Amino acid sequence: MNAMSTKPLSALAAIAVMSSLIIFDTAVADVDKLVEDCANCHGKDGASTESSVPIIGGISELFMIDTIAIYKDRDRPCIEAEYLEGPDKGSKTDMCKIADELSDEEIESLAKFYAGKTFVRAKQSFDPEKAARGQKIHDSNCEKCHEDGGSSVEDDAGILAGQWMPYLEQTFKSYLSGERVMPKKMKPKMEKLSDTGMEDLLHYYGSLQ
């Protein structure tokens, strides 16, 4: 009796294993397709080579999930841009449209993928004197939330050190104009930042290569 009953159980177990493998393979394939689409603008593994497109490889899972949620809620400017590579190269889209098409499971998969990559700091020109002044501004105003010169992943606040300066400049301007919702702790510090101070801060983050 026991010998006879083990055969159907073994068969069922084998079917269950095969089914789980198929589901796993499908999930992996879906993530690969999503990553391929992202790479058409953000570069391989999120290491963007375009100064207006942020480097996303190496950022924390929580930060990416929150960022996409902000796009879904339209609390961040939906700037229209062209695909830089791939089959849709030259056609236009924006991050709000892209965010709207992603399910919660897909967002989590993307966040996990990019969190597992290395943040590749941008090689860009900077002014050493401005960078030195910018470091002082960072140390006195920003270090508490953006530790280690804005390079800490554990802050879940994005990586500033080595991020593209033109992208950061657009981000700062969006905060100051009210187009992008600013964290309460950040608001008074950003609002007192002069144009010169903002430029110095940008050069500091750009100098961290």
C-alpha positions in Angstrom: 0.0 0.0 0.0 2.8 2.4 0.9 4.8 1.5 -2.1 1.8 2.1 -4.4 1.0 5.5 -2.8 4.5 6.8 -3.2 4.4 6.8 -7.0 1.6 9.3 -7.5 3.0 11.4 -4.7 6.4 11.4 -6.5 4.8 12.3 -9.7 2.9 15.1 -8.1 6.1 16.4 -6.5 7.9 16.3 -9.8 5.1 18.3 -11.4 5.1 20.8 -8.6 8.9 21.2 -9.0 8.6 21.6 -12.8 5.8 24.1 -12.4 7.8 26.2 -9.9 10.8 26.2 -12.3 8.7 27.3 -15.2 7.2 30.2 -13.1 10.7 31.1 -11.9 12.1 31.1 -15.5 9.2 33.2 -16.6 9.7 35.7 -13.8 13.4 35.9 -14.7 12.6 36.5 -18.3 10.1 39.2 -17.4 12.7 41.0 -15.3 15.3 40.7 -18.1 12.9 42.4 -20.5 12.2 45.2 -18.0 15.9 45.7 -17.4 16.5 45.7 -21.1 13.9 48.5 -21.5 15.5 50.5 -18.7 18.9 50.1 -20.2 17.8 51.9 -23.3 18.0 55.1 -21.3 19.8 54.4 -18.1 22.6 52.2 -19.6 23.8 48.7 -18.8 23.2 47.9 -15.2 22.0 51.4 -14.6 25.4 53.0 -15.3 24.1 55.9 -17.3 26.5 57.6 -19.8 24.1 60.4 -20.5 24.4 63.5 -18.2 20.7 64.2 -18.1 19.8 60.6 -17.1 20.5 59.5 -13.6 22.8 56.6 -12.7 20.5 54.1 -10.9 22.7 51.0 -10.5 23.6 50.6 -6.8 20.8 52.7 -5.3 18.7 51.1 -2.5 15.6 49.0 -3.1 13.5 51.3 -0.9 14.7 54.5 -2.7 13.8 53.1 -6.1 10.4 51.8 -5.0 9.6 55.2 -3.5 10.9 57.1 -6.6 8.6 55.1 -8.9 5.7 55.6 -6.5 6.3 59.4 -6.6 6.1 59.3 -10.4 2.9 57.3 -10.2 1.4 60.0 -7.9 2.7 62.8 -10.2 4.7 64.4 -7.3 7.7 64.7 -9.6 8.0 66.4 -13.0 7.3 64.0 -15.9 9.9 65.3 -18.3 9.5 64.0 -21.8 12.7 62.4 -23.2 13.7 60.3 -26.1 14.8 56.7 -25.9 18.6 56.7 -26.4 18.9 53.1 -27.6 16.9 50.1 -28.6 13.9 49.5 -30.9 12.2 52.7 -29.7 15.3 54.9 -30.2 14.2 58.5 -31.0 10.6 58.0 -29.8 9.5 60.0 -26.7 8.2 58.9 -23.3 8.4 60.0 -19.7 8.9 58.3 -16.4 5.3 58.8 -15.3 4.0 56.8 -18.3 6.6 54.1 -17.6 5.8 54.0 -13.9 2.1 53.6 -14.7 2.7 50.5 -16.7 4.7 48.7 -13.9 3.0 46.4 -11.4 4.1 46.3 -7.8 5.8 43.0 -8.4 7.7 44.4 -11.4 8.8 47.5 -9.4 10.1 45.2 -6.6 12.0 43.1 -9.1 13.6 46.1 -10.8 14.5 47.6 -7.4 16.1 44.4 -6.3 18.0 44.1 -9.6 19.5 47.6 -9.5 20.2 47.5 -5.8 22.5 44.5 -6.5 24.6 46.5 -9.0 27.5 48.8 -8.4 27.0 52.6 -8.6 29.4 53.7 -11.3 30.4 57.3 -10.6 30.3 59.6 -13.6 33.5 60.9 -15.1 32.9 64.6 -15.5 34.6 68.0 -15.4 34.4 70.0 -12.2 36.0 73.1 -10.6 38.2 72.1 -7.6 37.6 75.5 -5.9 33.9 75.2 -6.2 34.0 71.6 -5.0 36.0 72.6 -1.9 33.3 75.2 -1.0 30.6 72.7 -1.9 32.0 70.2 0.6 31.7 72.7 3.4 28.0 73.3 2.4 27.4 69.6 2.4 29.1 68.9 5.7 27.1 71.6 7.5 23.7 71.1 5.8 23.4 67.7 4.0 25.7 65.2 5.7 23.1 64.2 8.4 20.8 62.7 5.8 23.3 62.1 3.0 26.1 60.5 4.8 29.7 59.9 3.6 29.5 62.8 1.2 26.3 61.6 -0.3 27.6 58.1 -1.1 25.8 56.0 1.6 23.3 53.5 0.2 21.9 52.8 3.7 20.4 56.4 3.9 17.8 55.3 1.3 18.0 58.9 0.0 19.7 58.3 -3.3 23.4 58.6 -4.1 24.7 62.1 -4.8 28.4 61.4 -4.9 29.4 60.9 -8.5 25.9 61.4 -9.9 25.7 63.4 -13.1 25.9 67.2 -12.3 23.4 68.3 -15.0 20.8 65.8 -13.7 21.4 67.0 -10.1 21.1 70.6 -11.2 17.7 69.8 -12.8 16.7 68.0 -9.6 17.6 71.0 -7.4 15.7 73.4 -9.6 12.6 71.2 -9.6 12.7 71.2 -5.8 13.1 75.0 -5.5 10.3 75.6 -8.1 7.9 73.4 -6.3 7.5 71.0 -9.2 8.9 68.3 -7.0 7.8 67.6 -3.5 10.7 68.3 -1.1 11.2 66.5 2.2 10.4 68.7 5.2 13.9 68.5 6.6 15.4 69.4 3.3 13.2 72.4 2.5 14.6 75.1 4.8 18.2 74.2 3.8 17.5 74.2 0.1 15.5 77.5 0.2 18.4 79.3 1.8 20.9 78.0 -0.7 22.1 80.7 -3.1 22.7 80.1 -6.8 26.4 80.1 -6.1 26.0 77.7 -3.2 24.0 75.4 -5.4 26.7 75.4 -8.1 29.4 74.8 -5.5 27.4 71.8 -4.1 27.0 70.4 -7.6 30.7 70.6 -8.2 31.4 68.8 -4.9 29.2 65.9 -5.8 30.7 65.9 -9.3 34.2 65.8 -8.0 33.6 62.5 -6.2 34.6 60.1 -9.0 
